[in-house]
Amino acid sequence: MLIVELVILCILFWGICYLNTGSDDKNIKSYASYPDEVQEMVKKNPALKFKIKTVSLFVSFVSNIVVFGTVLFIFGLFVKEDGFQANFINLLFLGQCLNAFDFLVIDMLWWRNSKRVRFTDTKDREELYSNPKKHFASFFERDYRLFDYSSH
C-alpha cells in the first residue's frame, strides 16, 4: 500500500506542477525557482516585472510545513500501523521519495526540458533553462538558510 500511495503522491505532485505552468502568468508564480539569468530577463520585461512577488524564506518554510504536513498526515492515515516507529518510517519514506521525485523527475528531467515552463521572451533559449545549478542548490541546501540572518 505504501508504494501505491507513493505513486499517487508523485502523480498528484507532477500534475500540480504541470497545471501551474504554461503561461507567463502561471510561470511567474514560481519566479524564485528560475535561473538567475531568466530572473534578470523577467525583471526587465515591462509586462512581467510588476507581477513578481517574493516571499520570505520563513513564510515559504512555514507554508511548506503546513502543506506537506497535512498531505503526509492524510496519506499516513491509509498506511497507519501500530507503533510510532513504523509510522514515522512510513512517513519519512513517503516524504523523502517525494522529495527525490521532485528533484530527479520534475526538476532535472521535465522542468529543464519543457517549453511549458519558459517565459514568452525566452522560449527559444534552451540554454537558459538547461543549467541544473539552481535545482542542485535548492535540493541540497533546502531551508537551513531560513535562520541564517547574516545575509539580511
DSSP file (Angstrom, degrees, kcal/mol; ACC not computed):
  #  RESIDUE AA STRUCTURE BP1 BP2  ACC     N-H-->O    O-->H-N    N-H-->O    O-->H-N    TCO  KAPPA ALPHA  PHI   PSI    X-CA   Y-CA   Z-CA
    1    1 A M     >        0   0    0      0, 0.0     4,-2.4     0, 0.0     5,-0.2   0.000 360.0 360.0 360.0 -33.3    0.0    0.0    0.0
    2    2 A L  H  >  +     0   0    0      1,-0.2     4,-2.2     2,-0.2     5,-0.1   0.901 360.0  47.9 -62.4 -42.1    2.9    2.3    0.7
    3    3 A I  H  > S+     0   0    0      2,-0.2     4,-2.4     1,-0.2    -1,-0.2   0.888 110.0  52.6 -67.1 -38.9    4.2    2.1   -2.8
    4    4 A V  H  > S+     0   0    0      2,-0.2     4,-2.3     1,-0.2    -2,-0.2   0.923 110.5  48.1 -61.8 -44.5    0.7    2.7   -4.2
    5    5 A E  H  X S+     0   0    0     -4,-2.4     4,-3.0     1,-0.2    -2,-0.2   0.900 109.8  52.7 -62.4 -40.7    0.5    5.9   -2.1
    6    6 A L  H  X S+     0   0    0     -4,-2.2     4,-2.6     2,-0.2    -2,-0.2   0.921 109.5  48.3 -62.1 -44.3    3.9    7.0   -3.2
    7    7 A V  H  X S+     0   0    0     -4,-2.4     4,-2.4     2,-0.2    -1,-0.2   0.918 112.8  48.5 -62.0 -43.4    2.9    6.6   -6.9
    8    8 A I  H  X S+     0   0    0     -4,-2.3     4,-2.6     2,-0.2    -2,-0.2   0.926 111.7  49.6 -62.5 -45.4   -0.3    8.5   -6.3
    9    9 A L  H  X S+     0   0    0     -4,-3.0     4,-2.7     1,-0.2    -2,-0.2   0.917 111.6  48.5 -60.2 -44.3    1.5   11.3   -4.4
   10   10 A C  H  X S+     0   0    0     -4,-2.6     4,-2.6     2,-0.2     5,-0.2   0.905 112.1  48.4 -64.8 -41.7    4.1   11.6   -7.2
   11   11 A I  H  X S+     0   0    0     -4,-2.4     4,-2.5     2,-0.2    -2,-0.2   0.922 113.6  47.4 -64.4 -43.9    1.4   11.8   -9.9
   12   12 A L  H  X S+     0   0    0     -4,-2.6     4,-2.4     2,-0.2    -2,-0.2   0.920 112.6  49.4 -61.7 -44.2   -0.5   14.4   -7.9
   13   13 A F  H  X S+     0   0    0     -4,-2.7     4,-2.1     1,-0.2    -2,-0.2   0.921 113.2  45.4 -63.5 -45.0    2.6   16.4   -7.4
   14   14 A W  H  X S+     0   0    0     -4,-2.6     4,-2.9     1,-0.2    -1,-0.2   0.906 111.6  53.7 -65.1 -40.4    3.6   16.3  -11.0
   15   15 A G  H  X S+     0   0    0     -4,-2.5     4,-2.7     2,-0.2    -2,-0.2   0.898 108.5  48.8 -60.7 -41.4    0.0   17.2  -12.0
   16   16 A I  H  X S+     0   0    0     -4,-2.4     4,-1.5     2,-0.2    -1,-0.2   0.919 112.6  48.4 -64.1 -43.2    0.0   20.2   -9.8
   17   17 A C  H  < S+     0   0    0     -4,-2.1    -2,-0.2     2,-0.2    -1,-0.2   0.917 113.3  48.0 -62.4 -42.9    3.3   21.3  -11.3
   18   18 A Y  H >< S+     0   0    0     -4,-2.9     3,-1.4     1,-0.2    -2,-0.2   0.929 111.7  48.4 -63.9 -46.5    2.0   20.8  -14.8
   19   19 A L  H 3< S+     0   0    0     -4,-2.7    -1,-0.2     1,-0.3    -2,-0.2   0.754 106.8  58.0 -68.2 -23.7   -1.2   22.7  -14.2
   20   20 A N  T 3< S+     0   0    0     -4,-1.5     2,-0.3    -5,-0.2    -1,-0.3   0.150 105.0  58.6 -94.6  20.0    0.6   25.6  -12.6
   21   21 A T    <   +     0   0    0     -3,-1.4    96,-0.2     1,-0.1     3,-0.1  -0.854  57.6  85.9-133.4 171.8    2.8   26.2  -15.7
   22   22 A G  S    S+     0   0    0     94,-1.2     2,-0.3    -2,-0.3    95,-0.1   0.215  84.9  50.1 122.3 -16.1    2.1   27.0  -19.4
   23   23 A S  S  > S-     0   0    0      1,-0.1     4,-3.1    -3,-0.1    -1,-0.3  -0.961  84.6-108.6-145.3 162.8    1.8   30.8  -19.5
   24   24 A D  H  > S+     0   0    0     -2,-0.3     4,-2.1     1,-0.2     5,-0.1   0.893 118.8  54.2 -59.4 -39.2    3.8   33.8  -18.3
   25   25 A D  H  4 S+     0   0    0      1,-0.2     4,-0.4     2,-0.2    -1,-0.2   0.874 114.3  40.2 -64.9 -36.9    1.1   34.5  -15.6
   26   26 A K  H >4 S+     0   0    0      1,-0.2     3,-1.1     2,-0.2     4,-0.3   0.906 115.0  51.4 -76.0 -42.6    1.4   30.9  -14.2
   27   27 A N  H >< S+     0   0    0     -4,-3.1     3,-1.6     1,-0.3    -2,-0.2   0.814  97.8  66.5 -65.3 -30.9    5.1   30.7  -14.5
   28   28 A I  G >< S+     0   0    0     -4,-2.1     3,-1.5     1,-0.3    25,-0.4   0.752  87.6  69.6 -64.8 -22.4    5.7   34.0  -12.7
   29   29 A K  G <  S+     0   0    0     -3,-1.1    -1,-0.3    -4,-0.4     3,-0.2   0.772 103.3  43.2 -65.3 -25.1    4.3   32.3   -9.5
   30   30 A S  G X  S+     0   0    0     -3,-1.6     3,-2.0    -4,-0.3     4,-0.4  -0.013  76.6 132.3-106.6  27.6    7.5   30.2   -9.4
   31   31 A Y  G X   +     0   0    0     -3,-1.5     3,-1.6     1,-0.3    -1,-0.2   0.832  64.6  58.9 -48.6 -43.0    9.8   33.1  -10.2
   32   32 A A  G 3  S+     0   0    0      1,-0.3    -1,-0.3    -3,-0.2    -2,-0.1   0.722  99.2  58.6 -65.5 -21.5   12.3   32.3   -7.5
   33   33 A S  G <  S+     0   0    0     -3,-2.0    -1,-0.3     2,-0.0    -2,-0.2   0.510  86.5  98.2 -87.8  -3.2   13.0   28.8   -8.8
   34   34 A Y  S <  S-     0   0    0     -3,-1.6    95,-0.1    -4,-0.4     5,-0.1  -0.510  87.5 -91.6 -82.6 151.9   14.1   30.1  -12.2
   35   35 A P     >  -     0   0    0      0, 0.0     4,-2.3     0, 0.0     3,-0.5  -0.221  38.8-110.0 -57.8 152.9   17.8   30.5  -13.0
   36   36 A D  H  > S+     0   0    0      1,-0.2     4,-2.4     2,-0.2     5,-0.2   0.843 117.4  56.8 -55.8 -37.5   19.3   33.9  -12.3
   37   37 A E  H  > S+     0   0    0      1,-0.2     4,-1.7     2,-0.2    -1,-0.2   0.900 109.1  45.5 -63.0 -40.6   19.6   34.8  -16.0
   38   38 A V  H  > S+     0   0    0     -3,-0.5     4,-2.4    90,-0.3    -2,-0.2   0.901 110.3  54.4 -69.2 -40.7   15.9   34.2  -16.6
   39   39 A Q  H  X S+     0   0    0     -4,-2.3     4,-2.4     1,-0.2    -2,-0.2   0.906 107.5  50.6 -59.2 -41.5   15.0   36.2  -13.4
   40   40 A E  H  X S+     0   0    0     -4,-2.4     4,-1.2     1,-0.2    -1,-0.2   0.903 110.2  49.5 -64.0 -40.3   17.0   39.1  -14.8
   41   41 A M  H  X S+     0   0    0     -4,-1.7     4,-0.6     1,-0.2    -2,-0.2   0.888 111.0  49.7 -65.5 -38.6   15.2   38.9  -18.1
   42   42 A V  H >< S+     0   0    0     -4,-2.4     3,-0.9     1,-0.2     6,-0.3   0.897 106.6  55.5 -67.0 -39.9   11.8   38.8  -16.4
   43   43 A K  H 3< S+     0   0    0     -4,-2.4    -1,-0.2     1,-0.2    -2,-0.2   0.819 109.2  48.2 -61.1 -30.3   12.8   41.9  -14.3
   44   44 A K  H 3< S+     0   0    0     -4,-1.2    -1,-0.2    -5,-0.2    -2,-0.2   0.570  88.4  98.0 -87.2 -10.2   13.5   43.8  -17.5
   45   45 A N    XX  -     0   0    0     -3,-0.9     4,-2.8    -4,-0.6     3,-1.0  -0.704  64.9-153.0 -82.3 115.7   10.2   42.8  -19.1
   46   46 A P  T 34 S+     0   0    0      0, 0.0     4,-0.4     0, 0.0    -1,-0.2   0.795  93.6  52.1 -61.7 -28.0    7.7   45.6  -18.6
   47   47 A A  T 34 S+     0   0    0      1,-0.1    -5,-0.1     2,-0.1    -2,-0.0   0.734 121.6  29.7 -79.6 -21.0    4.7   43.3  -18.8
   48   48 A L  T X> S+     0   0    0     -3,-1.0     3,-2.0    -6,-0.3     4,-0.6   0.715  95.8  81.0-110.0 -26.0    6.1   40.9  -16.2
   49   49 A K  G >< S+     0   0    0     -4,-2.8     3,-0.5     1,-0.3    -2,-0.1   0.778  94.2  51.0 -61.3 -27.2    8.2   42.9  -13.7
   50   50 A F  G 34 S+     0   0    0     -4,-0.4    -1,-0.3     1,-0.2    -2,-0.1   0.576 103.2  60.8 -85.0  -8.4    5.3   44.2  -11.8
   51   51 A K  G <4 S+     0   0    0     -3,-2.0     2,-0.3     2,-0.0    -1,-0.2   0.522  76.1 113.6 -92.5  -7.0    3.8   40.7  -11.4
   52   52 A I    <<  -     0   0    0     -4,-0.6     2,-0.5    -3,-0.5   -23,-0.1  -0.498  44.1-176.2 -69.9 126.8    6.9   39.4   -9.5
   53   53 A K        -     0   0    0    -25,-0.4     2,-0.4    -2,-0.3   -21,-0.2  -0.993   6.3-161.8-125.9 125.9    6.0   38.5   -5.9
   54   54 A T        -     0   0    0     -2,-0.5     2,-0.4   -23,-0.1   -25,-0.0  -0.836   1.5-157.4-108.0 148.0    8.7   37.4   -3.5
   55   55 A V        -     0   0    0     -2,-0.4    -2,-0.0     3,-0.0     0, 0.0  -0.951  25.6-108.6-122.3 140.8    8.0   35.6   -0.2
   56   56 A S     >  -     0   0    0     -2,-0.4     4,-2.4     1,-0.1     5,-0.2  -0.260  27.9-115.7 -64.4 155.6   10.4   35.5    2.7
   57   57 A L  H  > S+     0   0    0      1,-0.2     4,-2.7     2,-0.2     5,-0.2   0.864 116.2  55.5 -59.7 -35.9   12.2   32.2    3.5
   58   58 A F  H  > S+     0   0    0      2,-0.2     4,-2.7     1,-0.2     5,-0.2   0.941 108.7  45.1 -63.9 -47.9   10.3   32.0    6.8
   59   59 A V  H  > S+     0   0    0      1,-0.2     4,-2.6     2,-0.2     5,-0.2   0.910 114.6  49.5 -62.6 -42.7    6.9   32.2    5.1
   60   60 A S  H  X S+     0   0    0     -4,-2.4     4,-2.2     2,-0.2    -1,-0.2   0.919 111.9  48.7 -61.1 -44.6    7.9   29.7    2.5
   61   61 A F  H  X S+     0   0    0     -4,-2.7     4,-2.2     2,-0.2    -2,-0.2   0.939 113.5  45.6 -61.0 -49.6    9.2   27.3    5.2
   62   62 A V  H  X S+     0   0    0     -4,-2.7     4,-2.4     1,-0.2    -2,-0.2   0.909 112.6  50.2 -64.6 -42.7    6.1   27.6    7.3
   63   63 A S  H  X S+     0   0    0     -4,-2.6     4,-2.8    -5,-0.2     5,-0.2   0.888 110.7  50.0 -65.1 -37.0    3.7   27.2    4.3
   64   64 A N  H  X S+     0   0    0     -4,-2.2     4,-2.4    -5,-0.2     5,-0.5   0.895 109.5  51.5 -66.3 -39.0    5.6   24.1    3.2
   65   65 A I  H  X S+     0   0    0     -4,-2.2     4,-2.0    -5,-0.2     5,-0.2   0.938 113.8  44.4 -60.7 -46.1    5.5   22.6    6.7
   66   66 A V  H  X S+     0   0    0     -4,-2.4     4,-2.2     2,-0.2    -2,-0.2   0.951 118.0  42.6 -65.3 -49.9    1.7   23.1    6.7
   67   67 A V  H  X S+     0   0    0     -4,-2.8     4,-2.5     2,-0.2    -2,-0.2   0.967 122.1  36.8 -63.6 -54.9    1.0   21.9    3.2
   68   68 A F  H  X S+     0   0    0     -4,-2.4     4,-2.7    -5,-0.2     5,-0.2   0.833 115.2  55.7 -72.8 -30.2    3.3   18.8    3.2
   69   69 A G  H  X S+     0   0    0     -4,-2.0     4,-2.0    -5,-0.5    -1,-0.2   0.924 111.3  44.8 -62.3 -43.8    2.5   18.1    6.9
   70   70 A T  H  X S+     0   0    0     -4,-2.2     4,-2.6    -5,-0.2    -2,-0.2   0.932 114.7  47.7 -65.3 -46.9   -1.2   17.9    6.0
   71   71 A V  H  X S+     0   0    0     -4,-2.5     4,-2.7     1,-0.2     5,-0.2   0.936 114.6  45.5 -61.6 -47.3   -0.7   15.9    2.9
   72   72 A L  H  X S+     0   0    0     -4,-2.7     4,-2.1     1,-0.2    -1,-0.2   0.850 111.5  53.6 -67.5 -32.8    1.6   13.4    4.6
   73   73 A F  H  X S+     0   0    0     -4,-2.0     4,-1.2    -5,-0.2    -2,-0.2   0.949 111.5  44.9 -63.1 -48.2   -0.8   13.2    7.6
   74   74 A I  H >X S+     0   0    0     -4,-2.6     3,-0.6     1,-0.2     4,-0.6   0.939 117.2  43.9 -62.7 -47.3   -3.7   12.3    5.3
   75   75 A F  H >X S+     0   0    0     -4,-2.7     3,-0.8     1,-0.2     4,-0.5   0.822 108.0  60.9 -68.1 -28.9   -1.8    9.8    3.3
   76   76 A G  H >< S+     0   0    0     -4,-2.1     3,-0.7    -5,-0.2    -1,-0.2   0.783  92.0  66.8 -66.7 -26.9   -0.3    8.4    6.6
   77   77 A L  H X< S+     0   0    0     -4,-1.2     3,-0.6    -3,-0.6    -1,-0.2   0.821  98.2  53.1 -62.7 -29.8   -3.8    7.5    7.7
   78   78 A F  H << S+     0   0    0     -3,-0.8    -1,-0.2    -4,-0.6    -2,-0.2   0.682 115.9  37.3 -81.7 -17.7   -4.0    4.9    5.0
   79   79 A V  T << S+     0   0    0     -3,-0.7    -1,-0.2    -4,-0.5    -2,-0.2   0.076  84.4 150.6-117.0  21.8   -0.8    3.2    5.9
   80   80 A K    <   +     0   0    0     -3,-0.6     2,-0.3    -4,-0.1    -3,-0.1  -0.296  19.1 178.4 -61.6 134.1   -1.2    3.5    9.6
   81   81 A E        -     0   0    0      2,-0.3     2,-0.3     3,-0.1     6,-0.1  -0.779  37.7 -82.4-126.7 172.2    0.4    0.8   11.7
   82   82 A D  S    S+     0   0    0     -2,-0.3     4,-0.3     4,-0.1     5,-0.0  -0.621  93.4  30.9 -76.3 134.2    0.8    0.1   15.4
   83   83 A G  S  > S-     0   0    0     -2,-0.3     4,-1.3     2,-0.1    -2,-0.3   0.231  80.5-104.0  96.0 144.8    3.6    1.9   17.0
   84   84 A F  H  > S+     0   0    0      1,-0.2     4,-2.9     2,-0.2     5,-0.2   0.905 112.1  57.9 -66.2 -44.4    5.3    5.3   16.5
   85   85 A Q  H  > S+     0   0    0      1,-0.2     4,-2.5     2,-0.2     5,-0.2   0.897 106.0  47.4 -60.1 -45.2    8.5    3.9   14.8
   86   86 A A  H  > S+     0   0    0     -4,-0.3     4,-2.2     2,-0.2    -1,-0.2   0.905 115.4  45.9 -63.9 -41.4    6.7    2.1   11.9
   87   87 A N  H  X S+     0   0    0     -4,-1.3     4,-2.5     2,-0.2     5,-0.2   0.905 111.8  51.5 -68.2 -41.0    4.5    5.2   11.2
   88   88 A F  H  X S+     0   0    0     -4,-2.9     4,-2.6     1,-0.2    -2,-0.2   0.928 111.2  47.5 -60.4 -45.8    7.5    7.5   11.4
   89   89 A I  H  X S+     0   0    0     -4,-2.5     4,-2.6    -5,-0.2    -1,-0.2   0.901 111.0  51.6 -64.4 -41.2    9.5    5.4    8.9
   90   90 A N  H  X S+     0   0    0     -4,-2.2     4,-2.4     2,-0.2    -2,-0.2   0.931 113.8  43.1 -61.1 -45.8    6.5    5.2    6.5
   91   91 A L  H  X S+     0   0    0     -4,-2.5     4,-2.7     2,-0.2     5,-0.2   0.871 113.3  52.0 -70.1 -36.3    6.0    9.0    6.5
   92   92 A L  H  X S+     0   0    0     -4,-2.6     4,-2.7    -5,-0.2     5,-0.3   0.919 110.5  49.2 -62.2 -43.5    9.8    9.5    6.3
   93   93 A F  H  X S+     0   0    0     -4,-2.6     4,-2.4     2,-0.2     5,-0.3   0.935 112.6  47.1 -60.4 -48.8    9.8    7.2    3.3
   94   94 A L  H  X S+     0   0    0     -4,-2.4     4,-2.2     1,-0.2    -2,-0.2   0.936 115.3  45.7 -59.7 -47.6    6.9    9.0    1.6
   95   95 A G  H  X S+     0   0    0     -4,-2.7     4,-2.1     1,-0.2    -2,-0.2   0.919 115.6  44.3 -65.0 -44.9    8.4   12.4    2.2
   96   96 A Q  H  X S+     0   0    0     -4,-2.7     4,-2.5     2,-0.2    -1,-0.2   0.874 113.7  50.0 -71.1 -36.4   11.9   11.6    1.1
   97   97 A C  H  X S+     0   0    0     -4,-2.4     4,-2.6    -5,-0.3    -1,-0.2   0.899 111.2  49.6 -67.2 -38.9   10.8    9.7   -2.0
   98   98 A L  H  X S+     0   0    0     -4,-2.2     4,-2.4    -5,-0.3    -2,-0.2   0.898 111.0  50.2 -64.2 -39.8    8.5   12.6   -3.0
   99   99 A N  H  X S+     0   0    0     -4,-2.1     4,-2.2     2,-0.2    -2,-0.2   0.919 111.9  47.0 -63.0 -45.0   11.5   14.9   -2.5
  100  100 A A  H  X S+     0   0    0     -4,-2.5     4,-3.1     2,-0.2     5,-0.4   0.888 111.3  51.9 -64.9 -39.4   13.7   12.7   -4.7
  101  101 A F  H  X>S+     0   0    0     -4,-2.6     5,-1.8     2,-0.2     4,-1.7   0.916 108.6  51.5 -61.9 -43.4   10.9   12.5   -7.3
  102  102 A D  I  <>S+     0   0    0     -4,-2.4     5,-2.9     3,-0.2     6,-0.2   0.932 116.6  39.9 -58.6 -47.0   10.7   16.3   -7.3
  103  103 A F  I  <>S+     0   0    0     -4,-2.2     5,-2.3     3,-0.2    -2,-0.2   0.965 124.9  33.0 -68.9 -53.5   14.4   16.7   -7.8
  104  104 A L  I  <>S+     0   0    0     -4,-3.1     5,-0.7     3,-0.2    -3,-0.2   0.946 131.5  23.4 -74.7 -49.8   15.1   13.9  -10.3
  105  105 A V  I  <>S+     0   0    0     -4,-1.7     5,-2.9    -5,-0.4     4,-0.5   0.953 130.5  33.2 -86.1 -53.8   11.9   13.7  -12.4
  106  106 A I  I   XS+     0   0    0     -5,-1.8     5,-3.7     3,-0.2     6,-0.2   0.971 130.4  27.9 -72.0 -53.0   10.3   17.1  -12.1
  107  107 A D  I   XS+     0   0    0     -5,-2.9     5,-1.2    -6,-0.2    -3,-0.2   0.969 129.1  33.9 -75.1 -53.6   13.4   19.4  -11.9
  108  108 A M  I   <S+     0   0    0     -5,-2.3    -3,-0.2    -6,-0.2    -4,-0.1   0.838 132.3  22.3 -79.0 -33.0   16.1   17.5  -13.7
  109  109 A L  I  ><S+     0   0    0     -5,-0.7     4,-0.6    -4,-0.5    -3,-0.2   0.898 131.4  26.0 -98.4 -57.1   14.1   15.8  -16.5
  110  110 A W  I >><S+     0   0    0     -5,-2.9     4,-1.5     2,-0.2     3,-0.9   0.979 121.4  44.5 -77.6 -56.1   10.8   17.6  -17.1
  111  111 A W  I 34<S+     0   0    0     -5,-3.7     3,-0.4     1,-0.3     6,-0.2   0.896 113.5  49.5 -60.1 -44.8   11.4   21.3  -16.0
  112  112 A R  H 34<S+     0   0    0     -5,-1.2    -1,-0.3    -6,-0.2    -2,-0.2   0.723 121.9  34.6 -68.0 -20.9   14.8   21.7  -17.7
  113  113 A N  H << S+     0   0    0     -3,-0.9     2,-0.4    -4,-0.6    -1,-0.2   0.484  94.3  99.3-113.6  -4.9   13.5   20.3  -21.0
  114  114 A S    ><  -     0   0    0     -4,-1.5     3,-0.6    -3,-0.4     4,-0.1  -0.695  53.9-157.9 -90.8 133.2    9.9   21.5  -21.1
  115  115 A K  G >  S+     0   0    0     -2,-0.4     3,-1.2     1,-0.2    -1,-0.1   0.654  86.8  79.5 -75.4 -15.3    8.9   24.6  -23.2
  116  116 A R  G 3  S+     0   0    0      1,-0.3   -94,-1.2   -95,-0.1    -1,-0.2   0.787  91.4  48.6 -62.7 -29.5    5.9   24.8  -20.9
  117  117 A V  G <  S+     0   0    0     -3,-0.6    -1,-0.3    -6,-0.2     2,-0.2   0.456  91.5 104.2 -92.1  -0.6    7.9   26.5  -18.1
  118  118 A R  S <  S-     0   0    0     -3,-1.2     2,-0.1    -4,-0.1     5,-0.1  -0.555  72.0-119.5 -87.7 145.4    9.6   29.0  -20.3
  119  119 A F    >   -     0   0    0     -2,-0.2     3,-1.9     1,-0.1     4,-0.3  -0.482  31.3-107.9 -77.6 154.1    8.6   32.7  -20.5
  120  120 A T  G >  S+     0   0    0      1,-0.3     3,-1.1     2,-0.2     4,-0.2   0.862 117.6  50.4 -51.1 -46.3    7.5   34.1  -23.8
  121  121 A D  G 3  S+     0   0    0      1,-0.2    -1,-0.3     2,-0.1     3,-0.1   0.627 117.1  40.8 -71.0 -11.9   10.6   36.1  -24.4
  122  122 A T  G X  S+     0   0    0     -3,-1.9     3,-1.8     1,-0.1    -1,-0.2   0.183  73.5 117.1-122.5  17.3   12.9   33.1  -23.7
  123  123 A K  T <  S+     0   0    0     -3,-1.1    -1,-0.1    -4,-0.3    -2,-0.1   0.847  84.3  41.5 -56.4 -37.3   11.0   30.2  -25.4
  124  124 A D  T 3  S+     0   0    0     -4,-0.2     2,-0.8     1,-0.2    -1,-0.3   0.291  92.2  90.9 -95.3  10.3   13.9   29.5  -27.9
  125  125 A R    X>  +     0   0    0     -3,-1.8     3,-1.8     1,-0.2     4,-0.5  -0.547  43.7 162.1-105.4  66.2   16.7   30.0  -25.3
  126  126 A E  H >>  +     0   0    0     -2,-0.8     4,-1.4     1,-0.3     3,-1.3   0.816  67.9  66.9 -54.8 -34.9   17.0   26.4  -24.1
  127  127 A E  H 3> S+     0   0    0      1,-0.3     4,-0.5     2,-0.2    -1,-0.3   0.766  92.4  61.6 -62.0 -25.3   20.5   27.1  -22.6
  128  128 A L  H <4 S+     0   0    0     -3,-1.8    -1,-0.3     1,-0.2   -90,-0.3   0.798 113.2  34.9 -69.0 -27.5   18.9   29.4  -20.1
  129  129 A Y  H << S+     0   0    0     -3,-1.3    -2,-0.2    -4,-0.5    -1,-0.2   0.588 102.8  71.7-103.6 -14.2   16.9   26.5  -18.6
  130  130 A S  H  <  +     0   0    0     -4,-1.4    -2,-0.1   -17,-0.1    -1,-0.1   0.655  67.5 103.2 -83.4 -14.4   19.2   23.6  -19.0
  131  131 A N     <  -     0   0    0     -4,-0.5     3,-0.5     1,-0.1     4,-0.3  -0.560  56.1-160.9 -71.1 120.2   21.7   24.6  -16.3
  132  132 A P     >  +     0   0    0      0, 0.0     4,-2.6     0, 0.0     3,-0.3   0.458  63.1 103.4 -82.0   1.1   21.0   22.3  -13.3
  133  133 A K  H  > S+     0   0    0      1,-0.2     4,-2.6     2,-0.2     5,-0.2   0.886  80.1  46.8 -52.3 -49.6   22.8   24.6  -10.8
  134  134 A K  H  > S+     0   0    0     -3,-0.5     4,-2.3     1,-0.2    -1,-0.2   0.878 113.6  49.0 -63.7 -38.4   19.6   26.2   -9.3
  135  135 A H  H  > S+     0   0    0     -4,-0.3     4,-2.0    -3,-0.3    -1,-0.2   0.914 112.2  47.6 -68.9 -42.8   18.0   22.7   -8.9
  136  136 A F  H  X S+     0   0    0     -4,-2.6     4,-2.7     2,-0.2     5,-0.3   0.934 112.7  49.8 -61.1 -45.9   21.0   21.2   -7.2
  137  137 A A  H  X>S+     0   0    0     -4,-2.6     4,-2.5    -5,-0.3     5,-0.5   0.919 112.7  45.4 -61.4 -44.8   21.3   24.2   -4.9
  138  138 A S  H  X5S+     0   0    0     -4,-2.3     4,-1.0    -5,-0.2    -1,-0.2   0.840 115.1  48.6 -70.7 -30.8   17.7   24.1   -3.8
  139  139 A F  H  <5S+     0   0    0     -4,-2.0    -2,-0.2    -5,-0.2    -1,-0.2   0.919 121.1  32.8 -73.1 -43.8   17.8   20.3   -3.4
  140  140 A F  H  <5S+     0   0    0     -4,-2.7    -2,-0.2    -5,-0.2    -3,-0.2   0.795 124.1  42.0 -87.5 -29.0   20.9   20.2   -1.3
  141  141 A E  H ><5S+     0   0    0     -4,-2.5     3,-1.3    -5,-0.3     4,-0.2   0.873  80.5 163.5 -83.1 -38.2   20.7   23.4    0.6
  142  142 A R  G ><< -     0   0    0     -4,-1.0     3,-0.5    -5,-0.5    -1,-0.1  -0.148  64.1 -36.6  47.8-142.7   17.0   23.3    1.4
  143  143 A D  G >  S+     0   0    0      1,-0.2     3,-1.8     2,-0.1     4,-0.2   0.137  99.7 107.6-103.0  20.7   15.7   25.6    4.1
  144  144 A Y  G X  S+     0   0    0     -3,-1.3     3,-0.9     1,-0.3    -1,-0.2   0.759  74.8  67.9 -66.4 -19.1   18.6   25.6    6.6
  145  145 A R  G X  S+     0   0    0     -3,-0.5     3,-1.9     1,-0.2    -1,-0.3   0.613  75.5  91.5 -69.6 -12.0   19.2   29.1    5.3
  146  146 A L  G <  S+     0   0    0     -3,-1.8    -1,-0.2     1,-0.3    -2,-0.2   0.849  93.0  35.3 -52.6 -39.8   15.9   30.1    7.0
  147  147 A F  G <  S+     0   0    0     -3,-0.9     2,-1.0    -4,-0.2    -1,-0.3   0.193  87.7 110.0-105.5  16.5   17.7   31.0   10.2
  148  148 A D    X   +     0   0    0     -3,-1.9     3,-0.6     1,-0.1    -3,-0.0  -0.806  37.7 173.0 -92.0 101.2   20.8   32.5    8.6
  149  149 A Y  G >   +     0   0    0     -2,-1.0     3,-1.2     1,-0.2    -1,-0.1   0.396  54.3  93.3 -91.9   3.4   20.4   36.2    9.3
  150  150 A S  G 3  S+     0   0    0      1,-0.3    -1,-0.2     2,-0.2    -2,-0.0   0.774  87.2  48.4 -68.6 -24.4   23.9   37.2    8.1
  151  151 A S  G <         0   0    0     -3,-0.6    -1,-0.3     1,-0.2    -2,-0.1   0.408 360.0 360.0 -94.6   2.8   22.5   37.9    4.6
  152  152 A H    <         0   0    0     -3,-1.2    -1,-0.2    -4,-0.0    -2,-0.2   0.439 360.0 360.0 -98.0 360.0   19.6   40.1    5.8
